[in-house]
Amino acid sequence: MNFFLKKLLIVIPTLYIAWTVVFVTLNIIPGDPVNLMLGGRPASDEVRENVRKNLGLDKPVLERYGSFLVNATKGDLGKSYLTRQPVTKMIKENMMPTIELSIGGLIFGVFFGVLFGIFAGTKPNSIRDTISMIIALCGISLPSFWIGMMLIYIFGTTLGWVPIVGDGFVSLILPSISVGLFFAGGMARLTRSSLVDVLNQDYIRTARSKGISKYNIILKHSLRNAMIPPVTLLGIQFGLLITGAVITEEVFARPGLGQLLLQAILAKDIPLVQALVVYMTAVYIFLNLIVDFTYGIIDPRIRLERKN
Amino acid sequence: MKKIVKIFFGISALFFSLSFVSKANALDIVFAEDRPDLRTLDPRITQSRHEEMLIVNMFDQLIAADSQGNHYPGLAKSWNVSSDGLEYTFSLRNDVTFHDGTKFNAAAVKATFDSIVDPETGSQGAVDILGPYKETVVVDDYTAKVVFERRYGSALTAFTETELSIVSPTALSSLGNDGFGMAPVGTGPFMFKNWEANKKVELVRNPDYNWAPEYMDGSGPSQVANLTYRLIKDTSTRVAALEAGEIDIAELVPPLDMNRFDSSGDLATVAGTVSGLPYAAFLNTTVGVFQDINVRKAFFHSLDRVKMTSDLFFGYAEAAFGPISSSTPSYWKGNEDYYGYNPDGAAALLEEAGWKMGSDGIREKNGEKLTVFFPCLLEPDTCVAIQGYANKVGFDVNVEVVMKARQDELIFANGYDMLVIRWVSLDPGVLIIPFHSRNIPEPGKFKFNWARYANPELDQLLEDAESAETQETKDDLYMQIQKHIMDQAIFLAIHDQVQTVAYNPDLEGVRFANGNWQLRMYDVRKK
């Protein structure tokens, strides 16, 4: 438990530093939020001053920084410059689509990643290994906007099997594949190399000589030991997805945190960017904790080491 | 391994069984923009023509206007203007109710206009359109008198603008300014139902609607039961969704696709020339090579705007020549006689100004190159086309694609030779904003006279035109203003802004709102 307490204590300074960095950066980069908010539209001085006052931008920077920190600790991350809505509400609205897409991508990625990884890793340097790894490399290197557009063209426009921008579960299929392919590629390569390592270990040879079936060796004896590197990767990539897959969101016209962050940055919507960074740091810290915890489940030796 | 293969096929089968495209009978309309971040649907606050796409279908104005800008009775049955031009008395319809059941009357008009000028509201567009507003007097339940501080020549057009839509005073007081923008209540043919952030906005037909302006084909409630605006930022996805039949109408369709639909006949198309400022470049008269009027004129002459526009827009947009687009009231035909494509003339003007051709194809004078710094915020392909043409007569145009924040910085620092702009506006009165000398930007003060041109004569003309008494004087003054701007070669119009729409050919009645940007969906029906 000591281990987790320590981890939790790091959260507070991490968040504080992240918030301060964001506040300072957003205040020194050029561009007046009032102009950005008004777009290219003609507006009188009167309008500009109204907007400035409305946003609280007429107050000095230090005062704004102070009140931001105080309010943030109270859980009040302020109102968006753009919409005048509480930023927590905006994040909540965009969180569900992001979680859906992340889980969809995760399921697709883990399933096909592990599948191809086993397929390749159980017979290294064979033709099936080479082909699987070429496919995995494609998954990693093809840009997701291209994959998205191809999926739309093939399955949406030409074949008409799935809706492109529809609602509900079916509309999740293409975007999940689009983000999942990248995921699957990385998983497949890591599962393969890790599995090749494990399969060369002595205890596997022992298991084989004992006459245990090939599938049992792979699924029960090898895979579990081979999963530590892929799980680490899983944590990092899931973290990337859950903080928003901006390109996939754009191609499939999905709402999500990626789009929200992009809009917020371009419009210099300081409260919204701050809140999103707070959310993203929290997610990363949380996912790291989960990954650490999972190590213990996969490999009981890690639990023992921690206790000592 | 067999098990895994089985699972794989199982999942594939599941996907296939789910692979149907559900298409509701209700009309779906895509709100398809380069800026999908809707912020408010409050007409009093908005400054976005994209938000107005929705607002225009939920609200009515005192005076209705068709796409050509002709005026018709709207929420007001009739109106008259006092002889001093300060008082506009509206006789209002007595059979109109807001979506929330509130009765529309003179008090609602007063509440709307008074709240627009209240700084608390934070109006970004309406407050400027309302001009020198003084007050609204409730004469009786169905007579409202709007009083201005001084004569306001653009007032009648202003009352047709979407920004001056009449809002429900009951909803305003119960929802507050921020809440109203998220759940607006008007008197229009469609009612707000639901807004899914960054995804879609759903409207439903107003069953009580019985006050459509006379220029509309229909009467009574619209035939469209549900109107869904789906936000699809990515152009190719938008077009793909339209072709797959998932959406019925798409806006901002690329000219290349418009061309394809027109030749194949698979989809119907309509394009509208947007009124206001065309896509145009200000030439900075205070720094760099454009301080010399001959160099400015030479730059104008170097461009084949007709060919450039047809190359870029496949005939869906026309080249523009004047400070306002040809669809804007008081447009002056004489603009088109200025600065035709004439590279030889351009070269002669540059020679006369002392710029001699250098060995590298760039002109020089006293060891200085004929260099133009061109930060480009809008339409990079057009900026590059301009660069190509100007290069042929010896200009070295340095195009930098910029974001809004960088452009603002350059405007404050007076650090550019030319900048592009485009605006939607219903009235030539908009010209005072980019051409009056009081609107020259200063450090920290964002304004729109980016040519930084100061001339007391032009200032006077702009002020006089704003308070012109008759249409004839107004037209004459705006003719003089346009001539002045053209003579000085400070504003280089390139092409008219165009709104390109493609839609399901089974539909009819798709029509533009005044200004030719937004669509009024009221009349849309199956053929």
Interface residues (C-beta under 8 A of the other chain):
Chain A: I29 P30 G31 D32 V34 N35 L36 M37 L38 G39 G40 R41 P42 A43 S44 D45 E46 V47 R48 N50 V51 K53 N54 L82 T83 R84 Q85 M90 E93 N94 P97 F111 L115 I118 M149 I152 Y153 G156 T157 G160 W161 V162 P163 I164 V165 G166 G168 F169 V170 I173 Y215 E250 V251 F252 A253 R254 P255 G256 Q259 L260 Q263 L266 A267 K268
Chain B: M1 I4 F8 I11 F15 F16 L18 S19 F20 V21 S22 R35 P36 D37 R39 T40 Q47 S48 P119 G122 S123 Q124 G125 V127 D128 N177 D178 G181 M182 E196 A197 N198 K199 R230 L231 I232 K233 D234 S236 T237 R238 A240 A241 E243 A244 E246 I247 L377 M403 K404 A405 R406 D408 E409 I421 R422 W423 V430 I433 P434 G444 K445 F446 F448
